[in-house]
Amino acid sequence: MTSVGTDATEILRAEVLTIGDEILRGEIVDSNKALMSERLHDVEIETRFQTSVLDHPEEMADAFRRAASRADVVLVSGGLGPTRDDLTTEVLAQTFGRELVLDDASLETIRTFFSQLGRNMSENNAKQAYFPAQAEVLLNPVGTAPGFMLDVDLGAEEGGECVFFAMPGVPRELKLMLDEQVLPRLLARAANKGRAQKPRAMRARLLRTFGLGESTLDAELKQIATEEGVELGFRTAFPDNYLRPVVRCASATEADAKLEAVCGEIRDLLGAVVYGEGDETMASVAGQLLAQHGATIATAESCTGGLLAEQITQVAGASEYFAGGVISYSNEIKQSQLGVPEVLLVEHGAVSEPVAVAMAEGVRERFGTDFGVSTTGISGPGGGTETKPVGLVCIALARRGMPTHVDNFVFPLDRVRHRTLTVQVALDWVRRSLLGVELVSPSLLRRRGGVAPPGSGSTS
Amino acid sequence: MTSVGTDATEILRAEVLTIGDEILRGEIVDSNKALMSERLHDVEIETRFQTSVLDHPEEMADAFRRAASRADVVLVSGGLGPTRDDLTTEVLAQTFGRELVLDDASLETIRTFFSQLGRNMSENNAKQAYFPAQAEVLLNPVGTAPGFMLDVDLGAEEGGECVFFAMPGVPRELKLMLDEQVLPRLLARAANKGRAQKPRAMRARLLRTFGLGESTLDAELKQIATEEGVELGFRTAFPDNYLRPVVRCASATEADAKLEAVCGEIRDLLGAVVYGEGDETMASVAGQLLAQHGATIATAESCTGGLLAEQITQVAGASEYFAGGVISYSNEIKQSQLGVPEVLLVEHGAVSEPVAVAMAEGVRERFGTDFGVSTTGISGPGGGTETKPVGLVCIALARRGMPTHVDNFVFPLDRVRHRTLTVQVALDWVRRSLLGVELVSPSLLRRRGGVAPPGSGSTS
């Protein structure tokens, strides 16, 4: 979430409009609206209205007209697909009295897209190469539906000029088009107008934290949140908490320096709790450290069932440091594939610190790596006992030439969140071990207010 | 999504309206809209519009008026809190010309709520005990802000009668009030009116398909989409395509039977391409079949890096059929942990059909399972060569007592989607093998139009 600085713009009014029956049936939580509003906010355009309508021509037309009358910028997502119920292009053209015109370049792009997949382009897909007259096509490098920009002028009495950006509803395509096609155009327009009443520059950054609750973060960062020209946003994204410092200054240079200073202060106050920035993940940060140290790692998973390895290998280039892993879901596999002694399983049970240690050391030795990390726990919903409740998990980290670290936690969470949090702690241990700082323990979590609780006010 | 049958109601039009600056700044993904629409859909009330506005009195008033003019039911969330910027009650009262009236019972409830927390009630909180005249208070057992129901009548010309339900924006409080206070009142009203001018019942179901593109599905199901009283929705959720048949009939019994018949027709037309319904996943469906057959499985993953096992173990109870797996990211691990002969790696390379076969058979034998499934490929972004491009993947399925099946695909997708699609094909093979139908092959994908392309317009 880098912010695009705009030195000299007045504040524009925007409407965000999403289209699709599935939204109005409540089948999906429509995150596109938040995405578009957030990006607009980053470039100091204020979303005044968010609207969603069905794939119905009259209601779409009504929404388009109304948006044009009350907003300067209208971002539309959805309804650009190849099927019968995708009507955005057609209805926008009709509403503002434009013909539909074939764009040869787009047709060629779509044709190529399909031929690369080894498939024929259907007639439906050809429909996606038609646009309202005078529209400017917006490229979609990751899908078949191009978007477009359309200027409309309703005349001063009806609300004046307005620009529409029609984009696909697939979040990933939308995001790319928004960042690469739409925002640059909006900024260029703002710059061209140059009506600078109150020159301001804004800069923002996303800091990712793990290990402290939202209210603890709030308390520890009080001095920063009250600085002039600084806003500090908090957002829970289980199991992390995100911080978003936003600074506003008279010039871009000033804002850059100010943001740098604020982020430095935050890191000083929170130490290793801040693990990354922007798009970094715990796995990518731990992976970078492994690569820097020329170290390798292997995983031995029981309750996380492959998620730990999956997160590690989501990072391109992970083969540099990741040798592989074993998912030992059954006790037999723990013995045969990881060399866990049967006596440990019998005496302590599969979910126990001794077994976690044997798994981590076993995989490290068998795979010949510097690190071995293991998880064994009860993610639920079933499988708990009186002494070993659902939510119990043991994590172990074996490191060449060092004593193996092991601890147990009880995370009273549903299956998905239990696995997610377990993996995050395990990866955080790898990161902290390489940084030479204290590993997160249950007591540390308790003392400091814990990880982001599963839902703490923010909607996600 | 079970639907509460109402035999004799006309379909009511609803608007869902959420209020709050944080929504329009894109700071939160507003899941309240989806929650309200889903609940309305369950009781056969159709959400026609979703709108969000800032905490600004004029814009709120405008939104209220507009909603009253175009909807029969308006669900409002947000703006009921104790602070200055919580304006819903006040603005609703003003908009429809009502006084604010103190409700003594609510004041007492709020006072008690605070004294139980050992705190004093502030004057701000007392504000929450005022409601528009003639409103009916809705209890909030988990928070301080009660909600209310308000009937308004704009006269036939302006849109007639309409009922507002004002609820808190905190998701947990909203959900409880919706389920316990709002929906029962809506159902009771529907029953009381009983004016059945045009008695209709609606039924819908989500069918999950894999292996055909959206436009191919559209073409193959043309006869169903054009049946009277039947709507057929399409939605891409990579790598799947979802179908959502919706039927409307005179009675619930008729609608149930009609939906059953339509789903039967779809399954007849598409065969094994329909793999599940509702919340089922490819992993849960394959898992069910494994359990039914008393069969077990193990995984050997290279390019999917643990994702295959992770999907299998996301299903609670997977330990019944899943023994475990190996993630063999390096060639050494392929040899040492899966027994892949070095000569195969040297002669054919790690991404080759012979190696995929050796991995699948190796893991099946070493883990002593009925099935062994393997993936080896180049998910990118790097690692491609002229003969083995980025996107190439080999998948093998070994089954006790049967010849091992192997094939290779080229999926020209980014890393994440490459892995997702590979896992889906692998799990689909397990499912198809247990069903005794043809396994999806590259030629089959091509012949039939392929999997859902990476984005084709629909929101997901």
Interface residues (C-beta under 8 A of the other chain):
Chain A: T18 G20 D21 E22 I23 L24 R25 G26 E27 I28 V29 D30 S31 N32 K33 A34 L35 M36 S37 E38 R39 L40 H41 E46 T47 R48 F49 Q50 T51 S52 V53 L54 E59 S77 G78 G79 L80 G81 P82 T83 R84 D85 D86 F113 F114 Q116 L117 G118 R119 N120 S122 N124 N125 Q128 N140 V142 G143 T144 A145 P168 G169 V170 P171 R172 E173 G233 R235 T299 E301 T304 G305 G306 L307 L308 A309 E310 I312 T313 Q314 A316 G317 A318 S319 F322 A323 G324 G325 V326 I327 S328 Y329 S330 E332 I333 S336 Q337 R366 F367 G368 G380 P381 G382 R415 V416 G455 G457 S458 T459 S460
Chain B: I23 L24 R25 G26 E27 I28 V29 D30 S31 N32 K33 A34 L35 M36 S37 E38 R39 L40 H41 E46 T47 R48 F49 Q50 T51 S52 V53 L54 E59 V170 P171 R172 A204 L206 G213 E214 S215 T216 D218 A219 A225 G233 F234 R235 T236 F238 R244 T299 E301 T304 G305 G306 L307 L308 A309 E310 I312 T313 Q314 A316 G317 A318 S319 F322 A323 G324 G325 V326 I327 S328 Y329 S330 E332 I333 S336 Q337 R366 F367 G368 G380 P381 G382 V410 P412 D414 R415 V416 P442 L445 R446 G449 G450 P453 P454 G455 S456 G457 S458 T459 S460
